[in-house]
Amino acid sequence: MSDFLDMGGYALWVWSAFGLTLVVLLANIIGADRRYHSTLRRLRLRANRPGSLQK
């Protein structure tokens, strides 16, 4: 197990690459979710304006 975690002496590079990849993926997921909810909020506000084309 220790040999696996050591990654043949490249542990710093390997684990930092994994960590950075995880951070970027999480940032993309969270950013997309926030943009989605922001867009929904703006569409709801636009739909509730006087004179909007609601049925």
PyMOL Python script that loads the backbone (N, CA, C, O; Angstrom):
from pymol import cmd

cmd.read_pdbstr("""\
ATOM      1  N   MET A   1       0.829  -1.197   0.000  1.00  0.00           N
ATOM      2  CA  MET A   1       0.000   0.000   0.000  1.00  0.00           C
ATOM      3  C   MET A   1       0.872   1.259   0.000  1.00  0.00           C
ATOM      4  O   MET A   1       0.570   2.243  -0.675  1.00  0.00           O
ATOM      5  N   SER A   2       1.942   1.202   0.761  1.00  0.00           N
ATOM      6  CA  SER A   2       2.852   2.343   0.828  1.00  0.00           C
ATOM      7  C   SER A   2       3.483   2.621  -0.533  1.00  0.00           C
ATOM      8  O   SER A   2       3.650   3.776  -0.927  1.00  0.00           O
ATOM      9  N   ASP A   3       3.832   1.552  -1.247  1.00  0.00           N
ATOM     10  CA  ASP A   3       4.409   1.731  -2.589  1.00  0.00           C
ATOM     11  C   ASP A   3       3.408   2.381  -3.540  1.00  0.00           C
ATOM     12  O   ASP A   3       3.776   3.209  -4.372  1.00  0.00           O
ATOM     13  N   PHE A   4       2.147   1.999  -3.408  1.00  0.00           N
ATOM     14  CA  PHE A   4       1.112   2.595  -4.261  1.00  0.00           C
ATOM     15  C   PHE A   4       0.982   4.085  -3.971  1.00  0.00           C
ATOM     16  O   PHE A   4       0.925   4.895  -4.897  1.00  0.00           O
ATOM     17  N   LEU A   5       0.933   4.452  -2.694  1.00  0.00           N
ATOM     18  CA  LEU A   5       0.780   5.863  -2.335  1.00  0.00           C
ATOM     19  C   LEU A   5       2.020   6.676  -2.683  1.00  0.00           C
ATOM     20  O   LEU A   5       1.918   7.872  -2.957  1.00  0.00           O
ATOM     21  N   ASP A   6       3.190   6.039  -2.675  1.00  0.00           N
ATOM     22  CA  ASP A   6       4.436   6.732  -3.008  1.00  0.00           C
ATOM     23  C   ASP A   6       4.558   6.977  -4.508  1.00  0.00           C
ATOM     24  O   ASP A   6       5.266   7.893  -4.926  1.00  0.00           O
ATOM     25  N   MET A   7       3.877   6.171  -5.325  1.00  0.00           N
ATOM     26  CA  MET A   7       3.857   6.315  -6.786  1.00  0.00           C
ATOM     27  C   MET A   7       5.261   6.333  -7.383  1.00  0.00           C
ATOM     28  O   MET A   7       5.546   7.116  -8.289  1.00  0.00           O
ATOM     29  N   GLY A   8       6.120   5.483  -6.883  1.00  0.00           N
ATOM     30  CA  GLY A   8       7.466   5.358  -7.447  1.00  0.00           C
ATOM     31  C   GLY A   8       8.300   6.618  -7.311  1.00  0.00           C
ATOM     32  O   GLY A   8       9.161   6.877  -8.152  1.00  0.00           O
ATOM     33  N   GLY A   9       8.067   7.398  -6.284  1.00  0.00           N
ATOM     34  CA  GLY A   9       8.829   8.625  -6.071  1.00  0.00           C
ATOM     35  C   GLY A   9       8.201   9.858  -6.693  1.00  0.00           C
ATOM     36  O   GLY A   9       8.719  10.964  -6.536  1.00  0.00           O
ATOM     37  N   TYR A  10       7.108   9.684  -7.388  1.00  0.00           N
ATOM     38  CA  TYR A  10       6.442  10.803  -8.049  1.00  0.00           C
ATOM     39  C   TYR A  10       5.144  11.198  -7.341  1.00  0.00           C
ATOM     40  O   TYR A  10       4.271  11.820  -7.946  1.00  0.00           O
ATOM     41  N   ALA A  11       5.018  10.844  -6.086  1.00  0.00           N
ATOM     42  CA  ALA A  11       3.762  11.054  -5.354  1.00  0.00           C
ATOM     43  C   ALA A  11       3.338  12.526  -5.348  1.00  0.00           C
ATOM     44  O   ALA A  11       2.160  12.828  -5.542  1.00  0.00           O
ATOM     45  N   LEU A  12       4.269  13.424  -5.132  1.00  0.00           N
ATOM     46  CA  LEU A  12       3.915  14.850  -5.087  1.00  0.00           C
ATOM     47  C   LEU A  12       3.254  15.287  -6.386  1.00  0.00           C
ATOM     48  O   LEU A  12       2.230  15.970  -6.366  1.00  0.00           O
ATOM     49  N   TRP A  13       3.834  14.897  -7.507  1.00  0.00           N
ATOM     50  CA  TRP A  13       3.294  15.298  -8.808  1.00  0.00           C
ATOM     51  C   TRP A  13       1.974  14.606  -9.113  1.00  0.00           C
ATOM     52  O   TRP A  13       1.031  15.233  -9.595  1.00  0.00           O
ATOM     53  N   VAL A  14       1.914  13.303  -8.827  1.00  0.00           N
ATOM     54  CA  VAL A  14       0.713  12.530  -9.145  1.00  0.00           C
ATOM     55  C   VAL A  14      -0.463  12.990  -8.301  1.00  0.00           C
ATOM     56  O   VAL A  14      -1.537  13.266  -8.837  1.00  0.00           O
ATOM     57  N   TRP A  15      -0.277  13.077  -6.976  1.00  0.00           N
ATOM     58  CA  TRP A  15      -1.397  13.437  -6.101  1.00  0.00           C
ATOM     59  C   TRP A  15      -1.802  14.896  -6.274  1.00  0.00           C
ATOM     60  O   TRP A  15      -2.980  15.229  -6.139  1.00  0.00           O
ATOM     61  N   SER A  16      -0.840  15.772  -6.574  1.00  0.00           N
ATOM     62  CA  SER A  16      -1.232  17.162  -6.830  1.00  0.00           C
ATOM     63  C   SER A  16      -2.016  17.267  -8.140  1.00  0.00           C
ATOM     64  O   SER A  16      -2.926  18.089  -8.246  1.00  0.00           O
ATOM     65  N   ALA A  17      -1.677  16.451  -9.131  1.00  0.00           N
ATOM     66  CA  ALA A  17      -2.441  16.441 -10.386  1.00  0.00           C
ATOM     67  C   ALA A  17      -3.855  15.923 -10.148  1.00  0.00           C
ATOM     68  O   ALA A  17      -4.818  16.479 -10.677  1.00  0.00           O
ATOM     69  N   PHE A  18      -3.985  14.856  -9.351  1.00  0.00           N
ATOM     70  CA  PHE A  18      -5.316  14.352  -9.007  1.00  0.00           C
ATOM     71  C   PHE A  18      -6.119  15.411  -8.256  1.00  0.00           C
ATOM     72  O   PHE A  18      -7.298  15.622  -8.541  1.00  0.00           O
ATOM     73  N   GLY A  19      -5.478  16.073  -7.299  1.00  0.00           N
ATOM     74  CA  GLY A  19      -6.161  17.103  -6.515  1.00  0.00           C
ATOM     75  C   GLY A  19      -6.605  18.272  -7.372  1.00  0.00           C
ATOM     76  O   GLY A  19      -7.732  18.748  -7.237  1.00  0.00           O
ATOM     77  N   LEU A  20      -5.735  18.738  -8.248  1.00  0.00           N
ATOM     78  CA  LEU A  20      -6.081  19.852  -9.124  1.00  0.00           C
ATOM     79  C   LEU A  20      -7.210  19.474 -10.074  1.00  0.00           C
ATOM     80  O   LEU A  20      -8.102  20.281 -10.335  1.00  0.00           O
ATOM     81  N   THR A  21      -7.173  18.249 -10.592  1.00  0.00           N
ATOM     82  CA  THR A  21      -8.246  17.774 -11.464  1.00  0.00           C
ATOM     83  C   THR A  21      -9.570  17.759 -10.723  1.00  0.00           C
ATOM     84  O   THR A  21     -10.592  18.172 -11.272  1.00  0.00           O
ATOM     85  N   LEU A  22      -9.568  17.291  -9.487  1.00  0.00           N
ATOM     86  CA  LEU A  22     -10.783  17.259  -8.679  1.00  0.00           C
ATOM     87  C   LEU A  22     -11.316  18.666  -8.433  1.00  0.00           C
ATOM     88  O   LEU A  22     -12.523  18.894  -8.515  1.00  0.00           O
ATOM     89  N   VAL A  23     -10.434  19.606  -8.134  1.00  0.00           N
ATOM     90  CA  VAL A  23     -10.854  20.991  -7.900  1.00  0.00           C
ATOM     91  C   VAL A  23     -11.483  21.584  -9.160  1.00  0.00           C
ATOM     92  O   VAL A  23     -12.521  22.241  -9.083  1.00  0.00           O
ATOM     93  N   VAL A  24     -10.866  21.359 -10.308  1.00  0.00           N
ATOM     94  CA  VAL A  24     -11.396  21.897 -11.566  1.00  0.00           C
ATOM     95  C   VAL A  24     -12.749  21.276 -11.896  1.00  0.00           C
ATOM     96  O   VAL A  24     -13.667  21.984 -12.309  1.00  0.00           O
ATOM     97  N   LEU A  25     -12.885  19.963 -11.720  1.00  0.00           N
ATOM     98  CA  LEU A  25     -14.165  19.308 -11.985  1.00  0.00           C
ATOM     99  C   LEU A  25     -15.262  19.834 -11.067  1.00  0.00           C
ATOM    100  O   LEU A  25     -16.372  20.112 -11.521  1.00  0.00           O
ATOM    101  N   LEU A  26     -14.958  19.972  -9.782  1.00  0.00           N
ATOM    102  CA  LEU A  26     -15.952  20.499  -8.845  1.00  0.00           C
ATOM    103  C   LEU A  26     -16.323  21.938  -9.180  1.00  0.00           C
ATOM    104  O   LEU A  26     -17.494  22.311  -9.096  1.00  0.00           O
ATOM    105  N   ALA A  27     -15.337  22.750  -9.558  1.00  0.00           N
ATOM    106  CA  ALA A  27     -15.623  24.136  -9.928  1.00  0.00           C
ATOM    107  C   ALA A  27     -16.531  24.190 -11.153  1.00  0.00           C
ATOM    108  O   ALA A  27     -17.435  25.023 -11.212  1.00  0.00           O
ATOM    109  N   ASN A  28     -16.305  23.319 -12.125  1.00  0.00           N
ATOM    110  CA  ASN A  28     -17.162  23.276 -13.315  1.00  0.00           C
ATOM    111  C   ASN A  28     -18.579  22.852 -12.969  1.00  0.00           C
ATOM    112  O   ASN A  28     -19.540  23.433 -13.474  1.00  0.00           O
ATOM    113  N   ILE A  29     -18.721  21.853 -12.120  1.00  0.00           N
ATOM    114  CA  ILE A  29     -20.049  21.380 -11.732  1.00  0.00           C
ATOM    115  C   ILE A  29     -20.795  22.451 -10.947  1.00  0.00           C
ATOM    116  O   ILE A  29     -21.964  22.722 -11.222  1.00  0.00           O
ATOM    117  N   ILE A  30     -20.129  23.057  -9.974  1.00  0.00           N
ATOM    118  CA  ILE A  30     -20.769  24.090  -9.156  1.00  0.00           C
ATOM    119  C   ILE A  30     -21.097  25.314 -10.002  1.00  0.00           C
ATOM    120  O   ILE A  30     -22.175  25.891  -9.859  1.00  0.00           O
ATOM    121  N   GLY A  31     -20.185  25.716 -10.878  1.00  0.00           N
ATOM    122  CA  GLY A  31     -20.434  26.867 -11.746  1.00  0.00           C
ATOM    123  C   GLY A  31     -21.607  26.643 -12.680  1.00  0.00           C
ATOM    124  O   GLY A  31     -22.429  27.538 -12.874  1.00  0.00           O
ATOM    125  N   ALA A  32     -21.692  25.456 -13.259  1.00  0.00           N
ATOM    126  CA  ALA A  32     -22.810  25.143 -14.157  1.00  0.00           C
ATOM    127  C   ALA A  32     -24.126  25.141 -13.394  1.00  0.00           C
ATOM    128  O   ALA A  32     -25.136  25.629 -13.901  1.00  0.00           O
ATOM    129  N   ASP A  33     -24.125  24.601 -12.187  1.00  0.00           N
ATOM    130  CA  ASP A  33     -25.341  24.574 -11.372  1.00  0.00           C
ATOM    131  C   ASP A  33     -25.792  25.992 -11.017  1.00  0.00           C
ATOM    132  O   ASP A  33     -26.984  26.297 -11.069  1.00  0.00           O
ATOM    133  N   ARG A  34     -24.857  26.840 -10.663  1.00  0.00           N
ATOM    134  CA  ARG A  34     -25.207  28.233 -10.334  1.00  0.00           C
ATOM    135  C   ARG A  34     -25.746  28.977 -11.553  1.00  0.00           C
ATOM    136  O   ARG A  34     -26.718  29.725 -11.446  1.00  0.00           O
ATOM    137  N   ARG A  35     -25.117  28.775 -12.711  1.00  0.00           N
ATOM    138  CA  ARG A  35     -25.611  29.426 -13.929  1.00  0.00           C
ATOM    139  C   ARG A  35     -26.998  28.925 -14.295  1.00  0.00           C
ATOM    140  O   ARG A  35     -27.842  29.706 -14.732  1.00  0.00           O
ATOM    141  N   TYR A  36     -27.241  27.646 -14.124  1.00  0.00           N
ATOM    142  CA  TYR A  36     -28.552  27.065 -14.415  1.00  0.00           C
ATOM    143  C   TYR A  36     -29.622  27.703 -13.537  1.00  0.00           C
ATOM    144  O   TYR A  36     -30.666  28.126 -14.035  1.00  0.00           O
ATOM    145  N   HIS A  37     -29.366  27.772 -12.233  1.00  0.00           N
ATOM    146  CA  HIS A  37     -30.354  28.341 -11.325  1.00  0.00           C
ATOM    147  C   HIS A  37     -30.516  29.847 -11.533  1.00  0.00           C
ATOM    148  O   HIS A  37     -31.615  30.379 -11.374  1.00  0.00           O
ATOM    149  N   SER A  38     -29.446  30.524 -11.883  1.00  0.00           N
ATOM    150  CA  SER A  38     -29.532  31.950 -12.180  1.00  0.00           C
ATOM    151  C   SER A  38     -30.385  32.194 -13.420  1.00  0.00           C
ATOM    152  O   SER A  38     -31.191  33.125 -13.451  1.00  0.00           O
ATOM    153  N   THR A  39     -30.210  31.365 -14.432  1.00  0.00           N
ATOM    154  CA  THR A  39     -31.010  31.488 -15.651  1.00  0.00           C
ATOM    155  C   THR A  39     -32.478  31.222 -15.367  1.00  0.00           C
ATOM    156  O   THR A  39     -33.346  31.945 -15.856  1.00  0.00           O
ATOM    157  N   LEU A  40     -32.764  30.191 -14.581  1.00  0.00           N
ATOM    158  CA  LEU A  40     -34.155  29.915 -14.211  1.00  0.00           C
ATOM    159  C   LEU A  40     -34.777  31.086 -13.461  1.00  0.00           C
ATOM    160  O   LEU A  40     -35.922  31.460 -13.716  1.00  0.00           O
ATOM    161  N   ARG A  41     -34.015  31.662 -12.534  1.00  0.00           N
ATOM    162  CA  ARG A  41     -34.511  32.796 -11.756  1.00  0.00           C
ATOM    163  C   ARG A  41     -34.824  33.980 -12.667  1.00  0.00           C
ATOM    164  O   ARG A  41     -35.861  34.625 -12.513  1.00  0.00           O
ATOM    165  N   ARG A  42     -33.921  34.270 -13.628  1.00  0.00           N
ATOM    166  CA  ARG A  42     -34.165  35.380 -14.550  1.00  0.00           C
ATOM    167  C   ARG A  42     -35.371  35.122 -15.440  1.00  0.00           C
ATOM    168  O   ARG A  42     -36.144  36.038 -15.719  1.00  0.00           O
ATOM    169  N   LEU A  43     -35.538  33.877 -15.889  1.00  0.00           N
ATOM    170  CA  LEU A  43     -36.696  33.550 -16.723  1.00  0.00           C
ATOM    171  C   LEU A  43     -37.998  33.675 -15.944  1.00  0.00           C
ATOM    172  O   LEU A  43     -39.001  34.145 -16.481  1.00  0.00           O
ATOM    173  N   ARG A  44     -37.988  33.259 -14.684  1.00  0.00           N
ATOM    174  CA  ARG A  44     -39.196  33.401 -13.863  1.00  0.00           C
ATOM    175  C   ARG A  44     -39.538  34.869 -13.644  1.00  0.00           C
ATOM    176  O   ARG A  44     -40.705  35.256 -13.705  1.00  0.00           O
ATOM    177  N   LEU A  45     -38.522  35.682 -13.390  1.00  0.00           N
ATOM    178  CA  LEU A  45     -38.771  37.113 -13.204  1.00  0.00           C
ATOM    179  C   LEU A  45     -39.318  37.735 -14.482  1.00  0.00           C
ATOM    180  O   LEU A  45     -40.232  38.558 -14.435  1.00  0.00           O
ATOM    181  N   ARG A  46     -38.762  37.343 -15.619  1.00  0.00           N
ATOM    182  CA  ARG A  46     -39.228  37.870 -16.897  1.00  0.00           C
ATOM    183  C   ARG A  46     -40.664  37.422 -17.172  1.00  0.00           C
ATOM    184  O   ARG A  46     -41.462  38.198 -17.698  1.00  0.00           O
ATOM    185  N   ALA A  47     -40.995  36.188 -16.825  1.00  0.00           N
ATOM    186  CA  ALA A  47     -42.346  35.668 -17.066  1.00  0.00           C
ATOM    187  C   ALA A  47     -43.373  36.349 -16.170  1.00  0.00           C
ATOM    188  O   ALA A  47     -44.543  36.448 -16.540  1.00  0.00           O
ATOM    189  N   ASN A  48     -42.954  36.818 -15.003  1.00  0.00           N
ATOM    190  CA  ASN A  48     -43.888  37.444 -14.066  1.00  0.00           C
ATOM    191  C   ASN A  48     -44.029  38.946 -14.271  1.00  0.00           C
ATOM    192  O   ASN A  48     -44.782  39.594 -13.543  1.00  0.00           O
ATOM    193  N   ARG A  49     -43.328  39.509 -15.236  1.00  0.00           N
ATOM    194  CA  ARG A  49     -43.449  40.940 -15.512  1.00  0.00           C
ATOM    195  C   ARG A  49     -44.818  41.243 -16.099  1.00  0.00           C
ATOM    196  O   ARG A  49     -45.411  40.407 -16.782  1.00  0.00           O
ATOM    197  N   PRO A  50     -45.311  42.434 -15.830  1.00  0.00           N
ATOM    198  CA  PRO A  50     -46.562  42.838 -16.493  1.00  0.00           C
ATOM    199  C   PRO A  50     -46.339  42.903 -18.006  1.00  0.00           C
ATOM    200  O   PRO A  50     -45.316  43.404 -18.473  1.00  0.00           O
ATOM    201  N   GLY A  51     -47.292  42.399 -18.746  1.00  0.00           N
ATOM    202  CA  GLY A  51     -47.198  42.417 -20.195  1.00  0.00           C
ATOM    203  C   GLY A  51     -46.468  41.226 -20.776  1.00  0.00           C
ATOM    204  O   GLY A  51     -46.265  41.159 -21.988  1.00  0.00           O
ATOM    205  N   SER A  52     -46.064  40.278 -19.930  1.00  0.00           N
ATOM    206  CA  SER A  52     -45.403  39.090 -20.475  1.00  0.00           C
ATOM    207  C   SER A  52     -46.447  38.199 -21.136  1.00  0.00           C
ATOM    208  O   SER A  52     -47.642  38.335 -20.875  1.00  0.00           O
ATOM    209  N   LEU A  53     -46.003  37.311 -21.970  1.00  0.00           N
ATOM    210  CA  LEU A  53     -46.914  36.480 -22.758  1.00  0.00           C
ATOM    211  C   LEU A  53     -47.256  35.196 -22.011  1.00  0.00           C
ATOM    212  O   LEU A  53     -46.854  34.110 -22.427  1.00  0.00           O
ATOM    213  N   GLN A  54     -47.985  35.314 -20.929  1.00  0.00           N
ATOM    214  CA  GLN A  54     -48.414  34.132 -20.188  1.00  0.00           C
ATOM    215  C   GLN A  54     -49.823  33.761 -20.588  1.00  0.00           C
ATOM    216  O   GLN A  54     -50.612  34.622 -20.977  1.00  0.00           O
ATOM    217  N   LYS A  55     -50.140  32.488 -20.496  1.00  0.00           N
ATOM    218  CA  LYS A  55     -51.494  32.025 -20.816  1.00  0.00           C
ATOM    219  C   LYS A  55     -52.374  32.103 -19.595  1.00  0.00           C
ATOM    220  O   LYS A  55     -53.553  31.756 -19.661  1.00  0.00           O
TER     221      LYS A  55
END
""", "prot")
cmd.dss("prot")
cmd.show_as("cartoon", "prot")
cmd.util.cbc("prot")
cmd.orient("prot")
